[in-house]
Amino acid sequence: MAFSSNSFAPAMQVFERVGQDLTQAVTAFLKASPKVSGASATPFEAPDPDQVADLQKCFLEQQQQLWNSMLLRPKGEQAAPYVKAEPGDRRFSSAEWRDSPMFDYVWQAYLLNSHFVREFVELIPVGPGKAKERLRFLARQFIDALSPANFAATNPEFIRRALETNGQSITDGINNLIGDFGKGRVSISDESAFEVGRNLATTPGNVIFENEIIQLIQYSPLTPKVAKRPLLIVPPCINKFYVLDLQPENSFVRYALEQGNTVFLVSWRNPKDEHGQLSWHDYLERGPITAIDKVREICEVSQVNVLGWCVGGTILTSALAVLAARGEDKVASLTLLTTLLDYSEAGELGLFIDEDSLSAREAAMANGGIMRGGELSSVFSMLRANDLVWNYVASNYLKGSKPKAFDLLYWNSDSTNLPGPFACFYLRNLYLENNLIVPDKLEMCGVKIDLGRVQMPNYVLATREDHIVPWSSSYAGSRRLGGESRFVLGESGHIAGVINPASKNRRSYWINSSVHESAQDWMAGAQEQKGSWWSDWSDWLRQFSDGERNAPTEPGNANYKSIEPAPGRYVKDKA
């Protein structure tokens, strides 16, 4: 394709029309999207016409400059791009996007269009609350879906691959698409490469107790001496626990054992239709509260150390608040990893929850029911659509490639169900109404709870790029607890920031021993520490070990014998 100055005038007409069409398309998309304003009583309003005209004028000028850069491009040579992709955006990094003037123009024009859409959304007047954030989220879905990398006609990598393989990549892509239709989701990992219990979740241990909600795993010790006080881990019930025990080199469970802890772990059941009546209170009482008692009895101790991750941390802290209300002092220390307690700024997941949609779900599940794992998985994927959806659409279907074997992405696709009553209580009282932080507002397991009465020392980890639990919200939640808090900020996101093995000595974390009311004030005085937060946590936990004893030679005790080897049946159940 050759660009010439003769095409300048009609090109400007096209650019002007593109700006107008984008305005109309985005407006129509946002109007059609449910609850764009955050509440049905707040109508969608068009932005000020003069501001829109100024935005379109700026867009026209940028398109003109991009076109000029194409006109001045030496024939047969690459030129420095006029528009630069954001850091981490690898969609247009291959040479094919720059070898051809046509495709070089296509991807840069798309980025200009994306910028226009984002700026247009900022001009839209909306009501209070989540309205603006919801509009931004919807606009991002619109932008990501329309990337030229997602379509055969506008992706030069598709063309190159088809020519190199004499069309076999097209056949392979169609077969991949048909296979994914059968699964009901986009494949993001080679699922044939992994099996839970074979090469995932392989740390030796035994299930020593189970009920209709949990299995309790006791792991085999890895040191001759262990801390007298055991460690109980409560993972999220929204995902499978083995993210904490993927493979030996990145297993948090194994690391905790290597540090001389007797480790127990709650493995949540993947509920089926017959479990659709289970409530939030059932999960607290038959989950961590029961597990704490069993661990105390097996290890013959009065107190245990406990750790919770994500919603597992929320459930665990709620259970501790119940115990506090009952006057029971059974826990010596609490660790929370990327956990929300204060839901005033609940991240992008909170954008999906409003009164109308939640009331409809509550009505549908009035007599029980199951929130399907596929639904939850889709929501989480859309939070990072470019990485977890469109990247694989282009790779699997356009290029005909098979996803690589990646343990973390295999886990990400291994979804879990939730009982409807449990989910509705959680969504309403925490995400929607933020009642957990209000003293004596919520009744759980028959008692009024107050986080301020959870008074054991606590270690709270947040991560800087977490899109599910914003780190500032995690900090705000730590201020609600009654015990002395050590807040640590790690690098990366919700998963990668937690699974950061100490042996690899990667990334950094930040600490600040001073107490501040705001997260920003805390960060201003924080000091960066190189390496993994795992070592810092282990040093902190050691002060609550209550001395040492010989490692147990058998799991359980006379009352709780091995039911089956770890990782147990519950974690292998598919949604």
Secondary structure as UniProt FT lines:
FT   HELIX           5..7
FT   HELIX           8..32
FT   TURN            34..37
FT   TURN            40..41
FT   HELIX           49..71
FT   TURN            75..76
FT   TURN            87..88
FT   TURN            91..92
FT   HELIX           96..99
FT   HELIX           101..123
FT   TURN            129..130
FT   HELIX           131..145
FT   HELIX           148..150
FT   HELIX           152..154
FT   HELIX           156..164
FT   TURN            165..167
FT   HELIX           168..183
FT   HELIX           191..193
FT   TURN            197..199
FT   STRAND          205..210
FT   STRAND          214..219
FT   STRAND          225..227
FT   STRAND          231..234
FT   HELIX           241..244
FT   HELIX           248..250
FT   HELIX           252..258
FT   TURN            259..260
FT   STRAND          263..268
FT   HELIX           273..275
FT   TURN            276..277
FT   HELIX           280..284
FT   HELIX           285..289
FT   HELIX           290..299
FT   STRAND          304..309
FT   HELIX           311..325
FT   TURN            326..327
FT   STRAND          331..337
FT   TURN            344..345
FT   HELIX           348..352
FT   HELIX           355..364
FT   TURN            365..367
FT   STRAND          370..371
FT   HELIX           373..383
FT   HELIX           386..390
FT   HELIX           391..392
FT   HELIX           393..398
FT   HELIX           407..413
FT   STRAND          418..419
FT   HELIX           420..426
FT   HELIX           427..432
FT   HELIX           435..437
FT   TURN            439..441
FT   STRAND          443..444
FT   TURN            445..446
FT   STRAND          447..448
FT   HELIX           451..453
FT   STRAND          458..463
FT   TURN            464..465
FT   HELIX           471..478
FT   TURN            479..480
FT   STRAND          485..490
FT   TURN            494..498
FT   HELIX           502..504
FT   STRAND          508..511
FT   HELIX           519..524
FT   STRAND          527..530
FT   HELIX           533..542
FT   TURN            543..544
FT   STRAND          548..550
FT   STRAND          564..565
FT   TURN            566..567
FT   HELIX           570..572
//
